[in-house]
């Protein structure tokens, strides 16, 4: 697994990285940092599942890949704020503006 600049550029093309305004109010800043953490979690899950095999059937359902991607997207949004990236970024940005 490499994290070269080209790998990061490819990953950022697939995911919309939210903009963070360090001068935003606390609630808005928290939403922005949670959204950023959501993107990080989604990228981690996509990378972990890229070689996933279907254990129950040999058939290739064309919509399965899209469905699983949508599921991971919603799962990452629901999990945002619980992994610590958001809190660290929020703490850093709220100290910078104070």
HELIX and SHEET records of a PDB file:
HELIX    1   1 UNK A    5  UNK A   14  1                                  10    
HELIX    2   2 UNK A   26  UNK A   48  1                                  23    
HELIX    3   3 UNK A   64  UNK A   79  1                                  16    
HELIX    4   4 UNK A   85  UNK A   97  1                                  13    
END                                                                             
